[in-house]
Amino acid sequence: MRDVLEELDERRSEARLGGGETRIAAQHERGKLTARERIEALLDEGSFEEFDMFVTHRGTDFGMADKRYYGDGVVTGWGTVNGRTVFVFAKDFTVFGGSLSEAHAEKIQKVQDMALRNRAPIIGLYDAGGARIQEGVAALGGYAEVFQRNVLASGVIPQISVIMGPCAGGDVYSPAMTDFIFMVRDTSYMFVTGPDVVKTVTNETVTSEELGGARVHTTKSSIADGAYDNDLEALLQMRRLIDLLPQSNTGALPEIECFQSVKQDDPSLDTLVPKNANTPYDARELIEKTADEGDFFEIQAAFAQNIVVGLGRMEGRTVGFVANQPMVLAGVLDSDASRKAARFVRFCDCFSIPIVTFVDVPGFLPGTAQEQGGLIKHGAKLLFAYGEATVPKVTVITRKAFGGAYDVMASKHLRGDINYAWPTAQIAVMGAKGAVEIIFRKDVGDADRIAEHTKMYEDRFLSPFVAAERGYIDEVIMPRSTRRRVARGLRMLRGKELENPWKKHDNIPL
């Protein structure tokens, strides 16, 4: 018996070394943790239960029969984050560069299946060079099996991908189908084809960082939802994110003790909106003064900055926040902002997370670039997302709500449950200047007449009370009472029941 126990201990030690001490040292020299170190940092201490530690590949071609390592380049299993079950897989770059083989893929498929059956989140930590070329179509088949499971799990359990090194070729499509993608600056990159292939096909000379680094994917492509300076920071932030998410689409919203009173008003909000309607203010300040303890986990902070989205809590329960950002492009909606917010709203709706929307939007961005770039269809995505959502929706119009953008931003007409406005709100088809020049075009040359018409239009239409008279606004509230009123509204809506007509699935304008 002692011999068997010693053999088990030796095999475990060998498996934990992955590709060996030399390759582990090389990983550390690049500023990266190993797969197992990453899992230890992500999960509660001592909670990790590993699966398939002794699996090896089945390849025999190109001398692979003599090159076998326990685990085959991926560490899989489950553990807890603050006591809540999470499934995890981490690509091990020290073993065949983390490349995917048939056996490697089967390990991932097993934890995907277990996560779906047990209704728990799954996190993938990526640091790999794509498919294992020596296995050919067997590796490609393994990828497709993983992709299929991503599709089936979508909207059922939270799926999170963290890119912590190279992620190329077939490896990129699985993260692309998950709910969130995060990257590590300077050490991670994602692309379908690498710099060498790009050079051969298009004659472009480009580095991995320029082609698919964190800066590219957080500011231009919108592939990544955020980026962090190192492995440890990224993993600690993932713990924070998991704390905000339900276990599944049938699980209860996470709820923690709230130490900040919702009964105390914040007088500083009374002066948040400047007297000059064209002067910006920071929407994040409003979100942070509404959310519990100012804790706000922002999503895609560096992309489409004219809209702000992210997760926070109200009375200890998770809430999704969406806010037009007057600091950038006056908070106007464009194609990028519409796509960004639409995806976030749909995520919240998938997992029954209530949505709080702060509106200050002068309309949709005009111009040939936007129209030719599909603004109509991209704008419709956000409209569709809000109209489709059945979760509690609380909307606060702080200043401008003009044109179709008023409709789109969780208006009463899109089944908004509670729609408030501040006294500073201006709800109209368009701003006073543009409206007057159209209605009274014959007086355009007369400055006094135009000023008189403008004052009349502002008094008659640029007021929240006109919408309130029709019931489109439930109440005009004092800015200082925003946190209290929103919290009470969400508390009342906890028992909300609303179902859309049966359908196999919708056909959102993609």
NUNUVEX-765189 format. One line per 10 residues: number of its first residue (from 1); their letters; for each residue x, y, z of C-alpha. Coordinates in pm, whole numbers, m for minus. Layout:
NUM = A = X Y Z; ...
END
This chain:
1 = MRDVLEELDE = 0 0 0; 283 237 87; 432 193 m260; 105 288 m426; 71 598 m210; 426 702 m289; 365 651 m660; 49 866 m641; 243 1139 m464; 520 1127 m723
11 = RRSEARLGGG = 275 1142 m1014; 95 1438 m858; 423 1622 m809; 515 1558 m1171; 175 1679 m1292; 198 1998 m1087; 528 2082 m1253; 361 2099 m1595; 631 2144 m1856; 907 2150 m1596
21 = ETRIAAQHER = 1094 2399 m1379; 1283 2556 m1669; 962 2648 m1850; 800 2766 m1529; 1097 2998 m1474; 1057 3128 m1830; 689 3196 m1759; 783 3398 m1452; 1046 3591 m1646; 773 3710 m1882
31 = GKLTARERIE = 588 3853 m1581; 323 3580 m1594; 195 3331 m1337; 161 2963 m1419; m179 2804 m1476; m190 2659 m1125; m73 2982 m963; m352 3166 m1143; m613 2922 m1017; m481 2956 m661
41 = ALLDEGSFEE = m509 3336 m684; m860 3321 m831; m1023 3071 m595; m1064 3061 m219; m760 2914 m46; m763 2536 m49; m1093 2511 m238; m966 2387 m576; m1065 2033 m673; m883 1925 m988
51 = FDMFVTHRGT = m1011 1692 m1258; m810 1485 m1507; m470 1562 m1364; m316 1255 m1529; m467 1289 m1879; m216 1284 m2165; m257 1333 m2539; m313 1047 m2782; m108 1175 m3071; 159 954 m3230
61 = DFGMADKRYY = 260 1150 m3540; 567 1372 m3570; 737 1212 m3270; 458 1304 m3029; 441 951 m2887; 761 1027 m2693; 645 1368 m2568; 379 1335 m2304; 304 1551 m2002; 40 1498 m1736
71 = GDGVVTGWGT = m254 1733 m1780; m181 1791 m2150; m157 2168 m2129; m473 2261 m1937; m566 2251 m1567; m937 2196 m1500; m1166 2163 m1199; m1382 2359 m960; m1356 2561 m643; m1520 2852 m468
81 = VNGRTVFVFA = m1505 3231 m477; m1615 3365 m139; m1788 3034 m81; m1979 3019 m411; m1908 2738 m660; m1713 2824 m976; m1577 2594 m1248; m1245 2685 m1404; m995 2583 m1669; m650 2736 m1716
91 = KDFTVFGGSL = m432 2685 m2021; m78 2583 m1927; 171 2753 m2159; 458 2543 m2019; 313 2229 m2188; 320 2244 m2568; 258 2619 m2547; m90 2546 m2410; m197 2424 m2754; m526 2237 m2782
101 = SEAHAEKIQK = m531 1865 m2855; m822 1623 m2860; m759 1518 m2498; m702 1881 m2390; m1037 1979 m2545; m1216 1691 m2374; m1094 1816 m2037; m1246 2157 m2105; m1567 1999 m2233; m1602 1803 m1910
111 = VQDMALRNRA = m1594 2114 m1688; m1824 2298 m1930; m2077 2016 m1902; m2045 2005 m1525; m2086 2383 m1495; m2402 2371 m1704; m2549 2073 m1517; m2472 2229 m1179; m2576 2582 m1281; m2252 2754 m1180
121 = PIIGLYDAGG = m2028 3011 m1354; m1728 2901 m1557; m1405 3096 m1598; m1146 3024 m1867; m787 3148 m1825; m618 3165 m2165; m245 3146 m2237; m200 2933 m2546; m90 2919 m2905; m396 2772 m3074
131 = ARIQEGVAAL = m460 2422 m3207; m193 2152 m3180; m83 2119 m3540; 46 1765 m3491; m310 1641 m3429; m475 1806 m3727; m851 1763 m3757; m880 1596 m3416; m780 1927 m3257; m1021 2120 m3480
141 = GGYAEVFQRN = m1303 1887 m3381; m1217 1949 m3017; m1250 2323 m3070; m1596 2286 m3224; m1711 2074 m2931; m1602 2351 m2693; m1774 2616 m2908; m2100 2421 m2910; m2100 2414 m2532; m2036 2789 m2519
151 = VLASGVIPQI = m2350 2837 m2725; m2564 2608 m2508; m2442 2772 m2187; m2500 3126 m2317; m2764 3300 m2108; m2783 3003 m1870; m2463 3041 m1666; m2213 3329 m1657; m1911 3259 m1878; m1596 3466 m1827
161 = SVIMGPCAGG = m1271 3459 m2025; m944 3609 m1906; m671 3640 m2170; m338 3618 m1988; m99 3543 m2272; m134 3456 m2641; m480 3359 m2765; m472 3287 m3137; m648 3100 m3412; m933 2878 m3299
171 = DVYSPAMTDF = m873 2972 m2935; m1028 3318 m2986; m1377 3201 m3077; m1462 3043 m2744; m1390 3366 m2549; m1581 3560 m2815; m1898 3369 m2723; m1862 3420 m2348; m2024 3701 m2151; m1706 3889 m2063
181 = IFMVRDTSYM = m1348 3902 m2188; m1068 4063 m1988; m702 4100 m2082; m365 4170 m1921; m175 4467 m2062; 155 4399 m2242; 149 4020 m2193; m176 3917 m2363; m306 3942 m2717; m585 3796 m2932
191 = FVTGPDVVKT = m604 3752 m3308; m732 3503 m3563; m412 3515 m3769; m76 3622 m3633; 174 3883 m3758; 361 3634 m3978; 47 3529 m4167; m62 3891 m4199; 277 3977 m4348; 252 3691 m4598
201 = VTNETVTSEE = m107 3758 m4708; m139 4138 m4695; 226 4247 m4679; 152 4442 m4360; 425 4453 m4098; 266 4455 m3754; 355 4342 m3401; 141 4114 m3187; 58 4410 m2962; m46 4630 m3255
211 = LGGARVHTTK = m250 4349 m3406; m436 4225 m3101; m307 4368 m2774; m518 4487 m2483; m517 4849 m2602; m656 4750 m2942; m931 4531 m2803; m1041 4765 m2524; m1046 5088 m2729; m1105 4995 m3094
221 = SSIADGAYDN = m1249 4650 m3155; m1457 4630 m2834; m1362 4262 m2809; m1237 4300 m2451; m1442 4438 m2164; m1141 4558 m1965; m766 4527 m1913; m543 4506 m1607; m174 4565 m1543; m80 4214 m1430
231 = DLEALLQMRR = m211 3863 m1371; m281 3909 m1003; m484 4228 m1045; m690 4067 m1321; m770 3762 m1108; m864 3966 m801; m1098 4175 m1016; m1258 3854 m1144; m1334 3759 m784; m1504 4097 m749
241 = LIDLLPQSNT = m1707 4039 m1067; m1815 3688 m964; m1946 3834 m637; m2185 4050 m841; m2321 3772 m1062; m2591 3512 m993; m2490 3149 m1026; m2723 3099 m1322; m3031 3233 m1498; m3247 3062 m1235
251 = GALPEIECFQ = m3029 3153 m938; m3107 3431 m692; m2934 3767 m720; m2631 3791 m490; m2716 3993 m180; m2475 4121 83; m2525 4337 389; m2556 4705 301; m2412 4959 542; m2510 5275 355
261 = SVKQDDPSLD = m2856 5412 431; m3092 5467 140; m3297 5713 346; m3035 5986 357; m3047 6235 69; m2738 6368 m109; m2766 6749 m155; m2461 6753 m386; m2675 6599 m661; m2889 6915 m668
271 = TLVPKNANTP = m2596 7095 m831; m2459 6811 m1042; m2625 6934 m1362; m2475 7274 m1462; m2700 7573 m1533; m2563 7592 m1886; m2730 7310 m2081; m2414 7265 m2290; m2178 7221 m1995; m2088 6855 m1928
281 = YDARELIEKT = m2076 6667 m1600; m1950 6319 m1514; m2219 6048 m1522; m1996 5822 m1314; m2038 6059 m1020; m2414 6010 m1039; m2379 5631 m1057; m2135 5620 m766; m2361 5840 m552; m2655 5613 m627
291 = ADEGDFFEIQ = m2489 5273 m585; m2405 5125 m245; m2082 5267 m104; m1993 5409 m447; m1887 5061 m561; m1916 5036 m939; m1765 4764 m1162; m1748 4931 m1502; m1762 4731 m1824; m1581 4848 m2142
301 = AAFAQNIVVG = m1468 5171 m1976; m1225 5256 m2258; m1464 5193 m2549; m1756 5413 m2663; m1702 5640 m2365; m2014 5841 m2448; m2209 5575 m2259; m2122 5414 m1925; m2229 5062 m1828; m2146 4837 m1537
311 = LGRMEGRTVG = m2257 4658 m1222; m2313 4783 m870; m2548 4720 m579; m2859 4878 m435; m2944 4775 m78; m2691 4495 m116; m2842 4346 m434; m2678 4351 m777; m2800 4613 m1025; m2691 4702 m1378
321 = FVANQPMVLA = m2628 5072 m1448; m2647 5240 m1789; m2582 5614 m1826; m2525 5855 m2112; m2193 6033 m2051; m2210 6411 m2119; m1831 6433 m2083; m1784 6257 m2419; m1961 6372 m2737; m2224 6532 m2512
331 = GVLDSDASRK = m2357 6182 m2438; m2486 6134 m2791; m2574 5781 m2904; m2366 5644 m3193; m2314 5296 m3336; m2049 5193 m3085; m2236 5322 m2780; m2556 5151 m2897; m2383 4813 m2941; m2200 4843 m2611
341 = AARFVRFCDC = m2513 4925 m2412; m2732 4674 m2599; m2502 4385 m2515; m2490 4487 m2150; m2868 4528 m2123; m2921 4184 m2276; m2670 4032 m2034; m2858 4182 m1739; m3186 4055 m1875; m3044 3703 m1921
351 = FSIPIVTFVD = m2957 3683 m1553; m3250 3878 m1404; m3036 4174 m1300; m3246 4493 m1263; m3140 4788 m1482; m3111 5149 m1369; m3076 5397 m1657; m2964 5760 m1628; m3060 5959 m1936; m2891 6271 m2071
361 = VPGFLPGTAQ = m2891 6224 m2448; m2918 6491 m2720; m3002 6230 m2984; m2821 6006 m3230; m2492 6118 m3383; m2548 6259 m3735; m2310 6223 m4030; m2227 6012 m4332; m1981 5795 m4139; m2249 5693 m3891
371 = EQGGLIKHGA = m2522 5637 m4151; m2296 5439 m4382; m2166 5246 m4084; m2512 5115 m4002; m2629 5352 m3727; m2992 5262 m3794; m2938 4893 m3727; m2690 4947 m3442; m2926 5194 m3275; m3206 4943 m3316
381 = KLLFAYGEAT = m3001 4691 m3116; m3027 4907 m2806; m3395 4974 m2872; m3451 4600 m2913; m3256 4515 m2597; m3455 4752 m2376; m3786 4656 m2536; m3714 4286 m2495; m3596 4308 m2132; m3841 4182 m1870
391 = VPKVTVITRK = m3629 4267 m1564; m3716 4563 m1340; m3626 4886 m1521; m3592 5219 m1340; m3510 5525 m1550; m3407 5874 m1440; m3388 6156 m1695; m3142 6410 m1560; m3124 6657 m1849; m3168 6612 m2224
401 = AFGGAYDVMA = m3384 6338 m2373; m3427 6434 m2735; m3572 6260 m3038; m3565 5886 m3090; m3291 5860 m2829; m3555 5947 m2564; m3756 5644 m2675; m3454 5414 m2688; m3319 5488 m2339; m3560 5273 m2137
411 = SKHLRGDINY = m3859 5502 m2182; m4205 5427 m2044; m4304 5320 m2395; m4048 5035 m2382; m4209 4894 m2068; m4006 5103 m1826; m4143 5025 m1479; m4057 5348 m1303; m3958 5657 m1500; m3844 5961 m1305
421 = AWPTAQIAVM = m3716 6299 m1421; m3519 6568 m1246; m3655 6925 m1267; m3364 6995 m1506; m3496 6740 m1757; m3567 6852 m2114; m3782 6605 m2309; m3859 6697 m2670; m3822 6596 m3033; m3512 6813 m3055
431 = GAKGAVEIIF = m3338 7108 m2891; m3504 7449 m2891; m3272 7611 m3147; m3321 7343 m3413; m3693 7317 m3350; m3755 7693 m3373; m3555 7727 m3695; m3779 7460 m3851; m4115 7573 m3713; m4050 7944 m3764
441 = RKDVGDADRI = m3818 7935 m4062; m3967 8258 m4201; m3835 8444 m3893; m3482 8304 m3906; m3337 8642 m4002; m3505 8821 m3711; m3298 8761 m3396; m3555 8907 m3160; m3838 8698 m3299; m3625 8383 m3291
451 = AEHTKMYEDR = m3533 8454 m2927; m3901 8500 m2844; m3996 8175 m3018; m3709 7992 m2848; m3824 8106 m2503; m4178 7998 m2582; m4061 7656 m2707; m3842 7599 m2402; m4125 7688 m2164; m4378 7472 m2348
461 = FLSPFVAAER = m4176 7165 m2447; m3836 7156 m2272; m3987 7062 m1941; m4040 6731 m1761; m4392 6838 m1667; m4522 6801 m2024; m4423 6431 m2020; m4548 6400 m1664; m4889 6534 m1771; m4920 6244 m2015
471 = GYIDEVIMPR = m4797 5984 m1768; m4474 5920 m1959; m4288 6030 m1646; m4413 5885 m1318; m4282 6171 m1110; m4048 6468 m1118; m3811 6413 m827; m3549 6614 m645; m3198 6512 m756; m3090 6474 m393
481 = STRRRVARGL = m3347 6198 m343; m3232 5985 m637; m3071 5702 m440; m3369 5679 m205; m3629 5681 m483; m3441 5433 m703; m3384 5196 m409; m3751 5207 m309; m3855 5145 m667; m3628 4843 m701
491 = RMLRGKELEN = m3752 4707 m370; m4113 4733 m490; m4022 4562 m820; m3859 4254 m663; m4174 4054 m726; m4221 4173 m1085; m4347 3912 m1332; m4345 3980 m1706; m4318 3734 m1994; m4263 3792 m2363
501 = PWKKHDNIPL = m4467 3595 m2621; m4333 3243 m2675; m4069 3216 m2945; m3789 2980 m3032; m3558 3280 m3010; m3572 3640 m3123; m3405 3784 m3430; m3224 4087 m3291; m3089 4317 m3567; m2726 4202 m3582
END
